[in-house]
Amino acid sequence: MDLDLTAAGFSGVVLAGGTAARMGGVDKGSVELAGRTLLEIAIDAFLDADEVVVVAPAAVPTTRPVTFVCEDPPRGGPVAALLTGVGALLRRPRLVGVLAVDMPRTTAYTMRRLRAASEGRDGAFLVGPDGRRQLAGVLDAERLSRVRPDLEGQHGMPLHRLLAPLDLAEVPAVGEEAVDVDTWSDLRDLASDARDT
């Protein structure tokens, strides 16, 4: 049996190029929670990944080596960002993890659960207490490549349309895993929770 030595097991893509409209357009990745940036926290969720790509308008220093890339044109939405990130991976993985930079309670443990749930399926995504799919998931890279739209179709495309043909497991969030930082109030609440524990 031939081995494909170019195939890595698991790689991660951090989506950090959103508009952050409800936070005055701030770069969310640079926002700090408990003394660390949201970007560093998101990268930590990919502790088990062979490689991590960050999709963002600009590269910033990080403690872990990562690849920075930006979709063209910028601010193209999650589909364009995800596919740009996958395209920037140096090695073709079997599984690709995707995580929005504003979900600081999603951890490496979360990603391990998602990977386990994706076995035998096209992928798995975290589901919040309200039943909504979150921007934290794992996808079979080969299946993703089969539903990939052309370049013109990527910009502004909602993620649910890209994922609609795929057989995805839903993994209920534990604790605050599904919490995202959409407003400054969300950030204050998380910071308050951290001080109280």
N, C-alpha and C positions, 0 to 999 in steps of 0.2 A: 504494500500500500504506500503510495506517494504521500509525503508530508509537505504541506504548504508552509514553508518556513517564513513567508512574508506575513502570515496571519497572526496577529496578536490576540490575546483572549478578551480583554476588556479595555476600552478606552472611554474617556469622558469628554463631554462638551459642556462648557459653562456659558450660558447665554447672559451677557452683561451689557447689551447694547440698547436696552429699552429707553423710552423717552422720559420715564419718571415724571409724567405730567403733573401728578398730584403731589409731587415733592419739589416743584419748581424747576424741573429739568436737571436736577443734580445727577452726577454720575453715581448711581447706587453702589457700584462696586467699591467706591472709595469711602462710603459711609461706614462709620465705626460702630460696633456693638461690643461692649465689654472690652474695649481696647484693641480690637482686631477689626480689619475691614471685612465687609460682607464678601468681597472677592476671595480673601484668604480662607474664610470659613467655608465658602462653596468649594474651593479647591480641595479642602480637607475631606469633603464628602467622597472624593475620588481617591482615597488613600490606596485602594487596591488596583487602581487603573495603571496600565502600562504607560499611558500617555494621556495628557490633558491639553485640550485646546480651549482657549477663552475667546469668545466672539465679542469684541468690543471696539469702539471707535479708536481707542488709543491704548498702547501698551504701557503698563506700569510695573514697577519692581514687585516681584513676588518671592516668597521664601522658597517655593518649589519651582523648578524649571517647568515652564509651560510655553505653549506656542500661542501667540496672539494673532488674530486675523479679523478682518471686518468684511461683512457682506457688501456687495456693490450693486446698487447704491446702498449707503448706510441706512439704518433704521428700517430695514425691509420686513421686520416682523419675525416671529419665531421660526417659521418654516425656512425662510431664506437664511436665517442665522444658523439653524441646526444643520442644514445641508452644506453651508459654507464651512462650518466647523468640521463636519465629517470629511469634507473634501480636503481639509488641511492636515488631516492625520497622516503621519509618516508611514504608518503600517496599517494594513487593512485588518480591523478587528472582527471578531465573531459577534461581540456585543458592544453596543454604543450606549453609554449612559448620557442622559441630558438633564440639566438642572438649571433653573433660573437662579440668578445671583442673589435674588431677594428672598430666598428661603433658608434662613440660617439655622433652622432646627432640623433640616434634612442632613443626615450624617452618613458616614461610611456604613454603619449598621443598616440604615434605610436602604442604601444601594445594594447591600448583600441580600436583603429580603426581596428586593425587586428582581435581582438576578435569579434568585431561587424560583420565584414565581413565574419567571419568563420561560423556564424550561418546558419545551414542547409547544410553546406558543410563539407568536411573532414579537412579543415583548410584554412589558408590565409597567403600569403607571400607578403612582400614589393617588389615592382618593381621599379627599377631606371628609370631615364629619357631615357636611352638607351633600355628600354624594358626588361632588364635582371632581373631575380629573384635574390633577395639579401638574405644573410644569416640572415634574420630577419623574423620570422613568428610565427604562432600559429597553432598547430595541435590537432585534436581530438585524445586523448590518446588511445581510444579503436581501432580506425581505424589504428593508427600507429602500434599498437601491431599486427594487422592482416597482415601487409606487412613487418614486421620485419624479416630480413634474419637471418640465423644461424650465429654462432660466426665466422666461417671461412669466411663467405661471407661479413662480416662487414669491415674488415681491408682494407683500400684503396678504398672502394666503393664510387663513386661520389654521392652526395646528390640527384641529379636529377633522378638517377636510383631508389633510395628508394621511392621518391615522385611520380614517374611516374604513379602508379595505382590510386593515390588519386585525388579527385575532389577538387581542390584548387582555392580559389578566389585570384585574383591579385589586390593589393592595391597600387595605384600610390604614390610614395614618394612625400612628401611636403617639399619644401625647400631643405635642405641638409641632410635629413633623410637617404638617401641611400649612402652617402659618407663614404668610408672606408679608413683606414690608412694602405696603403700597403708599403709606402716609407717614408723616413724622410721628403721629400719634401711635401707629403700629410699632414704630421703633422704640418709643418711650415705654410702651407696655412691655415689650420684650426685655428692655434694659431693667425695668422695675422687677420683672419676674426673676431675672438673673441675680439681682441684689437680694431678693427675698429667699433664695434657695441656698 
